[in-house]
Amino acid sequence: MRALRIPMSLFLLLFATACVTINVYFPAEAAEKAADRIIMDVYGSPPPQAPQQPPAGPQSQIEAPGFPYRAVAVVLDWLVPPAHAEADLSVNTPAIRQLTASMEARHRTLAPYYASGAVGMTHDGQIEVRDQKLVPLAERNSIRSLVSEENRDRSALYAEIARANNHPEWESEIRSTFARRWVDNARAGWWYMDSAGAWKQK
Amino acid sequence: MPGQRVIAVLLPGLCLLAVTTLSSLALDEAAIRLGSLAGPGWSAENVSLSIGWPQTDTASVLLTASSAELPEPLGRVTGLKFVCAAARLGTQDIGCTAGVLEARSGLLGRQKIDVTFNYRVSDGRLVAQLRGIRLLGGQLALAAHVTAKDWTLDIDGRQLSLQAVTALAGKLGYALPILEGDGHIALTAHVRGAGSELADAGLQARLQGTGFSNAAGSIAGEDVDLSLDVQARPFTAGWHLQLEVSGDGGGFYVEPVYLAVSDQPVQATVKLDWLTQRRVLVLHDVDYRHPGCVELDARGRISFAAATQVTELAVDIREAALGPLYKSYLQPWLAGTVVGRLDAAGALAGRLVVQDNTPVSAHLGLQGVNVADQDGLFGFTGMNGNLDWSDTDSPEYSELSWQGGHVYGIALGPAQIESESVGNKMQLVRAAEIPVLDGVLQIDSFKLALIADQSLRWQVDGLLTPVSMKQLTGALGWPEFGGKLSGVIPSVNYEDGKLEVGGVLLVRVFDGVITLRNLRMVSPLGLVPRLQLDALIDNIDLEQLTRTFSFGRIEGRLDGHIDGLRMQSWRPVAFDAAFATPGDDRSRHRISQKAVDNIANIGGGGVGGAVSRSFLRFLEDFPYDRLGIRCRLENGVCEMSGVEPAKQGYYIVKGRFIPPRLDVVGYADRVDWNKLVAQIISVTGTQEIVVE
């Protein structure tokens, strides 16, 4: 029995360390920054000024050593992306850009409804018709469509960011990060749902 | 209003009884305490009566009671007082021309009602009128006419508040929404009966209001003018009912449908039976007319016994204008789907049969229908057809044709499709030919199945006869180039939002051949379409290619491959691509000064004109041995290499050994893809390859 127990505990130990090794922590700070960039695009605020890239050195040159055998060599040093110094969340994929652009276009129609309180932000990163009595009758079914299309895009966005960063399991954390940042970046007077599900006005 | 009827009949009767007794005693004035009185379903406390005879043929009557219990829903009534200054207490008839009844009740509040009645002793005829009943925010008047044989009751209501009416209906246990806001009802009702039997009833009502809504805002009206006519007649098992509803103006919202009544009213006429015991609604005829939009008939049977069950229902759309029908009735349900944002026009007719909550057959007729996605993804014009479906084992035949169409801006010509369906499976009866630009997509077989969870699965086998690339690239907004696209498409499968092309697509272009394999698309008509394919490029003429993209002339041939190309929204996110001069190429190899400059410019760093500034500007072009480039794209970074390694870096163009020799050497092995694309666009002056 004892002989059996030792390999067993070894196995468990191995298993435990393996769990630790493969666990990649969610980059919370980077996710907030990424969320803010997208949200500012959607809300239409000017993004914060990115620090200027230092001008790159000469990237190609004409050489003519060993003439006449070698007349000229055009040397290309293609533009190299700066290496990522810190953990970052990539949000620069065509799908994310497309989803952001779609939400940005829709936001122009949605903004007055946020302002009137007809539509509010839920605590799971979606939006909801909060009080449809604030919406003129003829617009009530179009606002329902807008809200469902927006929620479809938002869900796709959260899944896409997780997938683009090769961590599909981060989707729910990305969703809750966004949920907070949508509210934090919202204009004063817009409505949001707190974690208990009660509507509050910012 | 059974309560009102009780009062109307009860009070004159009571007076009559007391008065006939007292007048025979020939008193000038009499007061009598009756204490408690009770009858079936009612009782009264502290009842007292006093009568005076100021004149011989008229009397004054005062009847009071501290409280009374009346049948529900009236319930407890307090402070009852009936005064009639000029009561007629004759031996032939008894009546009151100007009586006033006061009372207070929980349901009706404080009431002061004008009462007139006349009772004829000889035949027991009673005529009574109650006016000024303050009820439901407005006023109600009742007129009763009772004979030994039968009776009638007329009700006239003015300015009844919609909110109060719906609240009262709620209190009485009817599952109606409570509508708040400005809305008022005028109504007249006429009820006939004999004894305790009701013979028939009619109600005309008109609802007008500037704006009202339920608490959730899911049912609402604005500037509403709605008329209702109900005729009801009881029979042994329940009621025969006939309803006519007419929306004469305003806007109605019943989530998610919004109806705006224009100049012609929206009308519904319904003939139905309500089987009281079985809780079954039998719809004999429903006729619904929304002018300019839809006219339909329906018949059926719906049971409310346990869960709501549509036992059978047949709906016939006699005619419909697809544009308004789509906007008012269909679009709200289709939000977020591929057909959720359409511009639609044309005529439609159809029939749907439902049994036991499940559709069993459907017919749809289309005439001159045009549909177009508002984002321009697809569209069809001049659609005609008859589509039939049933859940039986016998095949149903359908045909659909269109004059023209487009998908992603690629024009489709007129086509006709004939199909046969058995249950939830459909297939083509004969091969269909769909003109695509200047070629034809020949569909040999098409099979479609609706799977249990309402998702679609379809399969196509076909052939694409050559389509000119000039037209295709033009339609897609790409840089124009020559050549032909064709292919055998042995099997295209669509399931669960994924489209998979089984065969090989052949593009004959630039005197070479490009073959496309393993083509897969996910949500092809969605917001973020994803595409995946492998491509093989065989022996392309570089001179034609560089001329097309105004890149600067390069002569020679080119082979290559693009493996694992993945695109999102038509932009590449990953691939492994390599292009190089074929090893056995015997063609002339020259590269122009402009091409070298352009390659240098794509490299960036402002060395544009590097060659043209040097002494080499006197040479128009240079011979080369081999050229090639490889890029493996992943996570926005392209790992670059060339045709072979150089001392440092790699050769993109390797010159001939004989002078003047020119090499183009790349150093960087990791390049930002988006910046690279931007450089290529600025150099070639072409638009980014995007399909909007």
Contacts between the chains, C-beta under 8 A, distances in Angstrom:
chain1	res1	chain2	res2	distance
A	56	B	605	6.8
A	58	B	605	6.0
A	58	B	607	7.7
A	59	B	603	6.2
A	59	B	604	5.6
A	59	B	605	2.8
A	59	B	607	7.2
A	60	B	600	5.7
A	60	B	603	5.2
A	60	B	604	8.0
A	60	B	605	5.3
A	60	B	607	4.5
A	60	B	610	6.9
A	61	B	607	7.1
A	62	B	607	7.6
A	62	B	610	5.2
A	62	B	611	7.7
A	62	B	613	8.0
A	62	B	614	5.7
A	64	B	614	7.7
A	67	B	659	7.9
A	68	B	659	4.5
A	68	B	660	7.6
A	69	B	657	7.6
A	69	B	659	6.6
A	69	B	661	6.5
A	70	B	655	7.7
A	70	B	661	5.2
A	70	B	663	7.1
A	71	B	616	6.7
A	71	B	655	7.5
A	71	B	659	5.5
A	71	B	660	3.9
A	71	B	661	4.9
A	71	B	662	5.8
A	72	B	611	7.1
A	72	B	614	6.5
A	72	B	616	5.8
A	72	B	660	7.5
A	72	B	661	7.6
A	72	B	662	5.1
A	72	B	663	7.5
A	73	B	662	7.2
A	73	B	663	4.2
A	73	B	664	7.3
A	73	B	665	5.5
A	74	B	596	6.0
A	74	B	599	7.0
A	74	B	600	5.2
A	74	B	607	7.7
A	74	B	610	6.0
A	74	B	611	7.0
A	74	B	653	8.0
A	74	B	662	7.1
A	74	B	663	7.2
A	74	B	664	4.6
A	74	B	665	7.1
A	75	B	649	7.4
A	75	B	664	7.9
A	75	B	665	4.9
A	75	B	666	7.9
A	75	B	667	6.4
A	76	B	599	7.2
A	76	B	600	6.7
A	76	B	603	3.5
A	76	B	649	8.0
A	76	B	652	6.8
A	76	B	664	6.5
A	76	B	665	6.6
A	76	B	666	4.5
A	76	B	667	6.5
A	76	B	668	7.5
A	77	B	603	6.8
A	77	B	605	6.8
A	77	B	666	7.7
A	77	B	667	4.3
A	77	B	668	5.2
A	78	B	603	5.6
A	78	B	604	6.8
A	78	B	640	6.3
A	78	B	666	6.3
A	78	B	667	7.5
A	78	B	668	4.0
A	78	B	671	4.2
A	78	B	676	7.0
A	79	B	603	7.9
A	79	B	604	4.6
A	79	B	605	7.8
A	79	B	668	7.5
A	79	B	671	6.3
A	79	B	672	5.9
A	79	B	675	4.9
A	79	B	676	7.1
A	79	B	679	7.5
A	80	B	668	4.9
A	80	B	670	5.9
A	80	B	671	6.6
A	80	B	672	7.2
A	81	B	636	7.6
A	81	B	637	6.1
A	81	B	670	6.8
A	81	B	671	7.4
A	81	B	672	3.9
A	81	B	675	7.6
A	90	B	635	6.6
A	90	B	636	7.1
A	92	B	636	6.0
A	92	B	674	7.3
A	93	B	568	6.2
A	93	B	573	5.8
A	93	B	636	7.6
A	94	B	528	7.9
A	94	B	567	7.5
A	94	B	568	4.1
A	94	B	569	4.6
A	94	B	570	7.7
A	94	B	571	3.7
A	94	B	573	6.2
A	95	B	528	4.5
A	95	B	530	7.6
A	95	B	568	4.0
A	95	B	569	6.1
A	95	B	573	7.9
A	97	B	569	7.6
A	98	B	527	6.5
A	98	B	528	5.3
A	98	B	568	7.2
A	98	B	569	4.2
A	99	B	527	6.8
A	99	B	528	6.5
A	102	B	527	5.7
A	131	B	217	6.8
A	132	B	216	7.3
A	132	B	217	3.8
A	132	B	218	7.0
A	133	B	213	5.6
A	133	B	217	3.9
A	133	B	220	7.5
A	135	B	217	7.6
A	137	B	220	5.8
A	137	B	221	7.7
A	137	B	222	4.8
A	137	B	251	4.9
A	137	B	253	4.8
A	137	B	258	6.3
A	138	B	251	6.2
A	138	B	258	5.9
A	138	B	260	6.6
A	140	B	217	7.3
A	140	B	220	7.7
A	140	B	253	5.4
A	140	B	255	7.3
A	140	B	256	7.7
A	140	B	258	6.2
A	141	B	253	7.6
A	141	B	255	7.7
A	141	B	256	4.7
A	141	B	257	6.9
A	141	B	258	5.2
A	141	B	331	7.5
A	141	B	332	4.4
A	144	B	255	7.7
A	144	B	256	5.6
A	144	B	332	7.0
A	144	B	335	6.5
A	145	B	331	7.6
A	145	B	332	7.3
A	145	B	335	3.6
A	145	B	336	7.1
A	145	B	340	6.9
A	148	B	335	5.1
A	148	B	336	4.9
A	149	B	335	6.7
A	149	B	336	5.5
A	149	B	340	7.8
A	152	B	336	5.5
A	152	B	527	8.0
A	153	B	527	6.7
A	156	B	527	7.2
A	156	B	528	6.7
A	160	B	528	7.4
